[in-house]
């Protein structure tokens, strides 16, 4: 176990090193390895857990109407599974290993005991959930945006670096699926944004021309 990585988990933020070490020694925490293309699950049966990626990367998809909609890619140090904790009845997304991947799982009962025993961990969890609510509100604003051009520009703004550089982790086909627009509409939207001077195409992706508008 990479203790420095695990201690960076939001639950342990600000916790004294000796206290964190005690909790990280809990036998309920376990790690699993996954091969490329394998679905990332803590067990064969539904088991609500937080998952911390300790090696490799995963692809996150939403399954709806018999199709998979790509949401994002996650890498070492990122966390998933919060939506399955405390009242969830099933996994809300499909997570697949993009390479050889290892995940450290924190079962719901462990998280519950940690939150009850450590007020700081409980506050960290509240802050984490508050960030999620804000993110979901932004998503609602995004999906209620106007035409395809508005959706694409909004997406680019949300995924741009501070200098306005946009490096896509999804293919354009996957991006069109995530934005719920046709591939032809996506291409036209990108071309339209270039034509009116809002973005530029670069060798590595795109560049927002006026980053102040982000």
Order of alpha helices (4+ residues) and beta strands (2+ residues): alpha-alpha-beta-beta-beta-beta-beta-beta-beta-alpha-alpha-alpha-beta-alpha-alpha-beta-beta
